[in-house]
């Protein structure tokens, strides 16, 4: 599996600071992946609980294993689609998501369902990507693997890149948007170009870009990718610039 926790390490503190989990909170973490953000919440909510939700069984298996290894007793994980899952109504005092809310088929239905699980007045804090042309990881990797197609049609990952869309969706879902904050952090792809290349090629975006190329074209694409990754090797790993919105809303 691609190591999203390492990729998004610089955003971990941003989300944790914005959440400000209190000891008695009951936290709902949407799109939790391998559960790092859920475990962070559980440690802070020492007298409460944290529940992570994701559609990926393998990621949740890793999340459960790591939580057990860390001895966390107040954390749980459920494999479900947050758009339709029957959460206990008005149970959670805080909602969180680290880049896990951009992929819903029906965002208003999804956020409405999440809102039902939150107590009135509870905060929902999420990170979402800004537009694709503001993501160096997106534009540089596309340009390397498929020249001439670096400006492809918008992808699901950027579905919430427009602050007005975010505000409108949340308003229609029963939330009041408090803040949409511009956040800029680099993302990490590996300690060196070789391992960064292996990591990038686990991503669906990269697989899609080379899938239809013949063997010679694919080999040239991989050579270009290596050159790009070498150029972004800082000596302390391979990093690309990125931009996100930190969205803080309250359930009405």
Secondary structure, 3 states (H helix, E strand, C coil): CCCHHHHCHHHHHHHHHHHCCCCCCEEEEECCCCCHHHHHHHHHCCCCEEEEEECCHHHHHHHHHHHHHCCCCCEEEEECCCCCCCCCCCCEEEEEEECCCCCCCCHHHHHHHHHHHEEEEEEEEEEEECCHHHCHHHHHHHHHHCCCCCCCCCCHHHCCCCHHHHHHHHHHCCEEEEEEEEEECCEEEECCHHHHHHHHCCCHHHHHHHHCCCHHHHHHHHHHHHHHHHHCECCCCEEECCEEEEEEEEEC
